[in-house]
Amino acid sequence: MGSLEQTAHSHPSLRPGGTVTGLVFNIMRFSLHDGPGIRTTVFLKGCPLHCWWCHNPESQLPETELIYFEGRCIRCGNCVRACPNGALRLHQRLIHDSDLCQRCGACVNACPAAARQLAGRWMTVSEVVAEVLKDQIFFDESGGGITVSGGEPLMQAGFVEALLDACRARGIRAVLDTCGFANSKVIHRISAKVDLFLYDLKLMDCERHRDFTGVRNDLILRNLKMLAERKSAVVVRIPIIPGVNDDSDNIEAFSEFLSPLGLREIDLLPFHRIGSDKYRRLHLSYGMGGVDPPTAEQMESIALRLRRDGFSVRIGG
């Protein structure tokens, strides 16, 4: 097994007694853009990629994180007094020392204004399934189901596989939203339990892919070829990032790679800055502040280019 495979592999976390748990940062109900029908999307924490344009930065680290909503803070000092590690100080504003913070949640519990929150909580498969089942009536009427997303859900492959098994046992159709940077044996095994893959492609040039996401794309492309050979249902999702991957050479490279694989469905996802405030709340820098979203005309031009090559293209997914 090569180094990429080792990096992409993960192990489930266990509670005492051997119960598999997953680190979940959101469960979104009535989702209409994460697969067919009405869906409940389960977002898992942790991602091996660190895309410059990521609109869910709270999804990247495979651990709980503190989020600070400065606009809600009433400067009462309860969090400072509650912190057992001295990681908070209150002067003109609240100062957070990330080196001292242990993410214990004491400040969250002490805050009367909900200005501090923890992103990520450990849940068992049964706990997640119980939440998903609340929406089963919508699945039955719309052809929807569960979508497992992230971060990169396959960083928690053991949990995902157990969750998929539990959903199939209850007749719930499953979509997996993945960046494809995962152990090939895991993807091969899980593919039999997934009704549809939403598979992200960012860049075709390997070095540019590493520059903008932190990893090479060899494994991602290899896994997509494998799914195509297995005749898995796949929708390729391409985020369109101005100045990064919207040039004609990259669009042409997408077409040349996907055409022989027989993968004809593409969703083009226009870059947006909706998640930019999250970086400040997580005390992170945001590198895409000077980039404007693509115009509708630019998106339609890229879609038309791919349609001419025989692809079925949707803008927005």
N, C-alpha and C positions, 0 to 999 in steps of 0.2 A: 504494500500500500504506500503510495507516494505521499510527499509532505502535504500537498494540497488536500488529499483525502483525509489525512490525519487532522489537519486544521479544521476541516468542515465537519468532522464527526463529533458527536456529543453523547452524553449519557443522561438518563433521566435522574431526577432527584427523588429521594425516597423519604417518606415520613417513617417514624418508628412503626414497625410491623410490616414494612415492605410496601406501603401504599405509594403508587407513583403520583407525583405532584408536578404541576407546571407553574411557571411564573407568568401570570396574566396581568396585562396592564389596562385592558379595556374589553368589555363585551358590548358590542353595538347592535342594537335591535333595529329591525325594519330597514336593513341596508338594501339598497337597490342597485349598487354599483360594484358588487363583489361576487358576481356570478348571476345565473338565471333566477328569476323569481324574487320573492322576498326572502331575505337571508338574515341570519344572526351571525355576526362576524366576531370571532374570538381572536384578540390580538395578544400574541405572546412576546415576551421581552427577550432581547438578545439578538444581535445581528453581526455576522462576520464582516459585513461591508459598512463603510462609513461614507456614504455618498454626500457630496457637498450640499446637495439640494434636499436632503431628507426632511420631510415635513413632520415626522414623528421622532425627534431626537431622543425622546424618553424611551423609545423602543430599542435603542442600540446596546446599552450595557445589560449584561445578563444578571442583573442584581437590582434590588429596590433603589430608588432615587428620591431625593427630596425636591419638590417643586415649590417655588415661592411666588405667590401672586402679590406683588408689591402694592397694587392698587387697592387690595382688600385690607392691607395691614393697618391696624389702628394704633400701633406703637405702644401697646400696653405693657410690653416687657415680660409677659407670661412665659413666652418661649425661652427667653434668656434664662429665667430662673429655673425652668424645667430641664434645660439641657444638662445632662450629667457630665459632659465632656468639655464644657466651656467653649463650644464651637460658635456661639452667638454673642454678639455685643450690640448694644443699642446706643447710637450717638445721634447724629442728625438723621441717620437711616439705620436700618438693620444690617449688620455686617456678619457675613457667614464665612467661617474658616473651614474650607473643605478638607483640610488635612486633619483636623480634629473631629470632624463629624463622623459618627458611626452609623448614621441612618437608623437610629433606634426607634424613631417615631415619637419620642417624648414631647417634642415641640409641637408636633401635629395634634396630639391629644390636648395640649395646653392652650391651643389657639382658639379664641372664641369667635374669630372672624373667618375661619377656614382659609386663612392666607397661606398656610403651609399644608402640603399634602404629600403623601407617599405615592410614587408611581410604581406599581407592581405589587401583587400579593400572590402568595402560594395557594393554589387550589388543587384539589383532587379531581380526577376524571369525573367522579360522581357529582361533585359540586358544580362543575362546568355543565355537564349534561342536564342537571336539574334546571339550570338557567336557560339552556337551549330549548328544553321541552316546553317551556312556557309559551313558545312561539310556534309550536308544531301545527296549530290550526292554519296559520298563515302559509307554512310550507306546503301543506296538503292542497290548499286552494290555488297556489301560485306556481308550484313546481320549484319552490325554493329549498332551503336547507341551511346547513352550517357552512361557513367559510372560516378556515383556520389561516390566520395571517400573522404579521409581525410588525417590526423586526423580521427575523427569518425564523419561521416556526420549526424548521428542521434542525435548529440548534438544540431544540428540546425534542429530539426525534422519538425517544421512548414514550414520552407523554403524548405526542401527537398520534403515534400509532395506537396507543391504548384508547385515546379519545375517538379516533376513527372507527375502531372496532366497536366501541360502545354505541356510536351513532348508527352504524350499519345494523346492529342488532335491533335497533328501534325503528328501522326503515327510514332514517334521515339521510338524504343525499349530501355528499360532502365535496366541497371545493377546497383546494390547497393553493394559497397565494405564496409563491416562492421566488427567491432570486436565483435559485439553482446552484448556489455554492454550498453543496452538501455532499456527504458521502454517497457515492454512486450506488453502492449496495443497498443503502437505506432507501434511496429514491426508487430503485428497482422494486424493492419489497413493498413499499408504501403505495406504489402506482396501482396495485391491484385493489386498493381500498379507497381510491379517489375517483370521483365521477368526472372531475374536470380540474386541470391545472391552469392557474393564471401565472404565467411564467414571464418574469421580467428580463428584458434585454436593455442594456444601457448604451454600450459602445462595442463596436466590433474590433477596433484596434486594441491589442492586448496592453500595450504600454499606457495608452491614454486611459484605458479602463482602470489600470492600477493607480494612475495619477488622481483620478476623480472619485474612486471608490475604495481604494486601499488594497485591492486584491486584483490578481490577473483574472482573465475570463476563460482560460483554458477549460477548467472544470465545468463552468457554467455551460459552455457550448457543447462539451462532451455529454453532459447529462441531458441537454435538450435533444441532441441527436438520438440518444438512447430512448427517450420517451416517444419520439417520432417513430423509431423502428418498432416499438412495442404497440404502435397505433393507439397510444393514450390520447384522450381528448385534451387539447391544449389551445388556449388563447394566449398569444404572445402580447405582452404589454410593454410598450416603449414610452418612457417618459421623454418628452421633448424639452430639452434644456438649451435655450439660446446660447450660442457660443461654445457649447460643449459637444452636442451630438446632432445638431440640426443641419449640418452641412451636407451637401449633395453626395460627397464621397461616402459618408457614413450611412446615409439612407440607401445608397446603392449597395453598400456592403450588407446591410440588413436583407435586402431583397435577394442578393446572390446566395446568401447563406440559407435563408428559409425556403426558397423555392424548391430545391431538390429534396427537402425533407417532407414536402407535402403539407406543411403547416400554413394554412391559408387565412386564418383569422388573426387580425391585429387590432389591438386597442392602442390608440395614441393618447397619451395623458399629458396635457399641457402643464408645464411648470407653473407653480403659483407660490406666493409668499405667505400663505395662510398660517403656516406653522412657525413663522419667524419669531414671534413673541416667546415661543416655548424655549428658545435658546437662552434668552435673558433670564427666564424663570429657573432654568437649570444652571445658570452661571456659566454658560458656554458662549463662544463666539460664533457668529453666523457669517459665512463667507459668501453668501449670494445676495447680499443686500442691494448691490448695484445692478442686479440683473432684472430686466423687465420680463413679464410673462410674454409668451408668443402671442401674436394677434390671431384672430379667427382666420384671416386670410393666409397667414403663414401656416397654420395648422391644416387648412384645407389644401394648400399647395403640396404639402408633404403627403397627405392622404391620397390626393390625386395621383402623385408619382407612384405610390405603392399599388393603387388600384389598377393602374395601367399594366402592372406586372401580374395581375390576376388575383390580388389579395382582397379579401373582404375586410374593410377598414371602418372602424368606428372612432370617433373623436370623443374622448372623455370616458370611455369604458362603460 
